């Protein structure tokens, strides 16, 4: 479907507009793979797993390549699919569409709350050691960030794409710069003020590649999974992407390269310059590398980069939640007001609705002033929801192959491994869910997560089912 070329500011269209170009899509796809989980969460993951974090990211990245290929094949098989909701409703049933839509919405709300905790953490970089933000100060900063992101998304989808393009570009250039600077330090034998010398041997000389054993390796998966939240973001942009047959495959196929470059190489250099035992669990290792090396100016610049990365994550989250609400409302599974578009062709009411819930994160900062504790709780709940969503995407693929074999035969973007690989990815996701029970903080999130299933089951029967019966009559 080609864009009409109409200006966003003209009369209110009834459909989302295809305003995201290949340039936007490629950078947003990369931005989805470089988020708060990498910049903020990798410090804790390193403390849990040590250098084996490199294998963790490679394994997860390998699985997610197949997940994204499955999603890409389904979306391109039917360009009328606007998001996961249409896909799940058509291939599994309305209950699946209801679950995946509302769970994706809540998942990104939780990402927003985790991002607010990360923002406070990063801003604390500029405070003296004996000072900290008051709970009220944290709440006000969080609220200001939400209002800023809301303003960006209310203008046009093209502006969203443009801002996200630059956010992503900053992240990419910063990580590439870190890799080159880290490489220079290693090859010149840079000695930090602490006495440690940059060397690749730092990676394995403190207990080997698996210093925390099998349990440490497994525990590392729980935070690392959060780093991949957003990689499926392309699935919410299908309705606003120009020439999806050409641009979606490009974005999906670039995933393995992105994982190796942005995750593996960057963390490899960080642990080569800074022995992993000296990396603080409650700080971004991307910033602590330069602090450890005594390069204060570079640390300040990198802290600004990771701060922009969090804003990018929130920006993408608010965008995707509003599109999910739009899809739910169009399917009669959410209040119809959320299906209305503004004169700029954006789901403004959905944006207000999502941001009001993310604003609860501002209150969360007041009651849980420990930013790392708040980040871990919100990110753990988020990962549980996303694991179920990723699992449903794979179930959709299996159903698609069974119900629509003719579309698979015609597809020019077939998923490698097909149905067999779908079951492998599902088994991995189940494995990831089980791992969440290994640590006390993530176990809490796992225990309370069934409450969301109860809420969805009740609202589906009480609010949605009567509406369907009424329409059938």
TALINQUI-V175471 format. One record per pair of residues at least 12 apart in sequence whose C-alpha atoms are under 6 Angstrom apart, sorted by the first residue. I is the first residue (numbers start at 1). J is the second residue. D is the distance in Angstrom with one decimal. If there is no record, write none. Layout:
# TALINQUI-V175471
I:J:D ; I:J:D
This chain:
# TALINQUI-V175471
3:18:5.2 ; 8:344:4.8 ; 9:343:6.0 ; 9:344:4.8 ; 11:343:5.5 ; 12:343:4.1 ; 17:240:5.4 ; 18:240:3.8 ; 18:241:4.9 ; 18:242:5.3 ; 19:158:5.6 ; 19:240:5.7 ; 20:240:5.8 ; 20:241:4.8 ; 20:242:5.9 ; 21:242:5.5 ; 22:247:5.7 ; 24:161:5.5 ; 24:165:5.6 ; 26:251:5.4 ; 27:165:5.5 ; 27:168:5.8 ; 31:168:4.8 ; 32:230:4.6 ; 32:231:4.9 ; 33:228:5.9 ; 33:231:5.2 ; 35:313:6.0 ; 36:310:5.6 ; 37:226:5.3 ; 37:227:3.7 ; 38:227:5.1 ; 39:284:5.6 ; 40:284:4.8 ; 43:281:4.6 ; 43:284:5.7 ; 43:285:5.4 ; 44:281:4.3 ; 45:220:5.1 ; 47:281:5.8 ; 48:216:5.4 ; 48:220:5.6 ; 49:212:5.9 ; 49:216:4.7 ; 49:217:4.8 ; 49:220:5.1 ; 51:209:5.1 ; 52:209:5.4 ; 52:210:5.5 ; 54:264:5.6 ; 63:425:6.0 ; 69:415:5.1 ; 70:415:5.3 ; 73:413:5.6 ; 73:414:5.8 ; 82:238:5.7 ; 82:239:4.8 ; 83:235:5.6 ; 83:236:4.9 ; 85:97:4.5 ; 85:101:5.5 ; 91:396:5.9 ; 91:399:6.0 ; 100:389:5.9 ; 101:324:5.7 ; 105:321:4.8 ; 107:382:4.9 ; 107:385:6.0 ; 108:317:5.2 ; 109:358:5.4 ; 110:378:5.6 ; 110:382:5.7 ; 112:314:5.4 ; 112:358:6.0 ; 113:361:4.7 ; 114:375:4.6 ; 114:378:5.4 ; 114:379:6.0 ; 115:310:5.8 ; 116:142:5.7 ; 117:371:5.0 ; 117:375:5.6 ; 135:366:4.5 ; 135:369:5.8 ; 139:362:4.3 ; 139:363:5.9 ; 139:365:5.6 ; 139:366:5.8 ; 142:362:5.1 ; 143:362:5.7 ; 149:315:5.7 ; 156:344:5.8 ; 167:312:5.8 ; 179:266:5.5 ; 182:269:5.3 ; 186:198:4.8 ; 186:199:5.0 ; 192:293:4.6 ; 198:272:5.8 ; 198:273:4.2 ; 199:272:5.2 ; 200:272:4.7 ; 202:272:5.2 ; 202:275:5.2 ; 203:271:5.6 ; 203:272:5.6 ; 222:436:5.8 ; 226:383:5.7 ; 287:299:5.2 ; 287:302:5.7 ; 287:303:5.8 ; 322:350:4.6 ; 322:351:5.1 ; 325:350:5.9 ; 326:338:5.6 ; 326:339:4.7 ; 333:464:5.9 ; 338:350:5.1 ; 380:442:5.6 ; 381:445:5.3 ; 391:426:5.9 ; 394:422:5.8 ; 398:419:5.9
